[in-house]
Amino acid sequence: MRFNLPAGFAGLIWLAIVVIPLYWILITSLKTQANYFLTNPFVPPTDPTLDNYRMVIEADFVRYFFNSAIVTAGAVIPAVLISFMAAYAIVRASNRSRFLRSVNAVFLMGLAIPLQAVIIPVYLIIIRLKMYDTLLAIILPSIAFAIPLSVLVLSNFIRDVPRELFESMRMDGASEWGTLWHLAFPLIRPALVTVTIYNGLSIWNGFLLPLILTQSPTQRTLPLALWTFQGQYSINVPAVLASVVLTTLPILALYVVGRRQLLGGLTAGFSK
Amino acid sequence: MTSLAPPAPRGRTTTSAQGGRSGSVAWLAAPAFLMFLAFAVVPLIGVLVLSFTQWDGIGDIHAAGFDSWRSVLSDPGLVHALWVTFLIMALSWAFQTPLSLLIGVYLAAQSRYREILAVIYFVPLLLSSAALAITYKALLDPNFGLGAGLGIPLLQQDWLGRDNLALGVLVFVVSWQFIPFHSLIYQSAVRQIPKTMFEASEIDGAGRLRQFFSITLPQLKYTVITSSTLMVVGSLTFFDLIFVLTGGGPGDATRALALDMYKRGFQASLMGPASAIAVILVLVGLGLALLLRRIGGRDATESQMEGV
């Protein structure tokens, strides 16, 4: 690898563009409000304080955190499992089942349906189901909208499982249900992790569904809480930024632990 | 990838597994299918139906014929929203594509320090749009933001208070958020280009620039199409970011289609016209996706390994 000076220089400029806002968020969240106005914004505080974080936590962010966790787990786990079942069926039998072929076609078409465009009927359905202002109201549409891409990615992986393995399972008298969980599930576990991460990230960060389908503070998820918090404390920039750091922390932790899985998950449906 | 087993021979799938017991597997697809039907397909039909009704979001729904369509289509607000959407789409595409491409190529090289850079480059992917919008709102505030703190008048502008500036800020924040994602796509695509092509060109005396334009860029043709499709179609659905960052303002300067729909429906309680906007949103998205596909001319049988 020859050293490439202009590229290295440009790389550093982009690094600055990415890092400066992140750095600013972090150091500012550790300043007091009074200190924030007096000091240079790029100089870290001489006596860092966690008061802003305490303030955010006291603003009920623990509850919002759990709401987000419930919504994310409650949507991602069922979404991935039923997508996996559907992907398995589509790969195994779509050549002899017209039903499965049309299911697959509907999912492929579904990739192109934007959530924003159908939010009004979804709102209507949720009202009619008497689920407005509950966490379940966020969970159900989240599951539905996670399905198409999950099925696409998972079926690509199941397709790579050698036919002979399915054959020998069948010879041994295993049912399709058994084959699904004892053969396909362990073999495509990496893909399942990938899909889980991708869906988890987008649901954790989701804003539109909570905004439309919930109302009371007790049902708030983190992105919505961020928005209302900054509406209340817009002048207290350090506190607002502390709320940003706190809500991003869990994902950042995940990034540190499983960076490759996470980045792989983000592009699984798109690279090539 | 599951590298646990050798890949199955592709092609005809004529094993005896397809023999009897037809349909014994099909029910496995039912839960996913029903969920998707209930919360995506039915709403898609529903939005079309609702565009021919009158509804305030709480009370009863009444049939209203073409009223909503007439009011939406004759409203200059629609043209404006389409124009704003188009501007955001075109500008963010033009800004993101070359940068993502260059960064993706840059990060594709196997070198220790570039890998460290990559770790940091991808951090913006983790933040929610709401968090990002809040951050930039604080950062750009003329009184409390970075400009005021540094005392640099140039940075102290009313970034979100002037039409063109607000739009520019929006494009910048969108790019800041999504360039990492598209770089990631380009990075993995570049790594799939056969090394032999670069080696051969090196023997032929091609320089770095020549390699980029004669090998890398042509080989990335389909990746450019994929990434552009995601950018263009994705930009139609920008909602969170605009909603939190500018709320469509100043005035209506950043009131893009998705936000226009929200404001008509959930703020002005006009669900009929809002549904009509939603239908337009779907149609524009589909149209763009098909158009890009045609431009790309992607043919599944065409090999990317051409000329190897």
Interface residues (C-beta under 8 A of the other chain):
Chain A: M1 R2 N4 A7 A10 G11 W14 L15 I17 V18 V19 P21 L22 W24 I25 Y36 F37 T39 N40 P41 F42 I82 S83 M85 A86 Y88 A89 I90 R92 A93 N95 R96 S97 F99 L100 V103 V106 F107 G110 A112 I113 P114 L115 Q116 A117 V118 I119 I120 P121 V122 Y123 L124 I125 L140 P141 I143 A144 F145 I147 P148 V151 F157 R159 D160 V161 P162 R163 E164 L165 F166 E167 R170 E176 L180 L187 I188 P190 A191 L201 W204 N205 G206 F207 L208 L211 I212 L222 P223 L224 L226 W227 Q230 S234 I235 V237 V240 L241 S243 V244 T247 T248 I251 L252 Y255 R259 L263 L266 T267 F270 S271 K272
Chain B: M1 T2 L4 A5 P6 P7 A8 P9 T13 T15 S16 A17 Q18 S22 G23 S24 V25 A26 W27 L28 A29 P31 A32 F33 M35 F36 L37 A38 F39 A40 V41 V42 P43 L44 G46 V47 L50 G57 L99 L102 I103 Y106 A109 Q110 S111 R114 L117 V119 I120 Y121 F122 V123 P124 L125 L126 L127 S128 S129 A130 A131 I134 T135 Y136 K137 A138 L139 D141 F144 G145 L146 G149 L150 W176 P180 F181 L184 I185 S188 A189 Q192 R208 Y222 T223 T226 S227 L230 V233 L236 T237 F239 D240 F243 V244 A258 M261 Y262 G265 F266 M271 A274 S275 A278 V279 L281 V282 G285 L286 A289
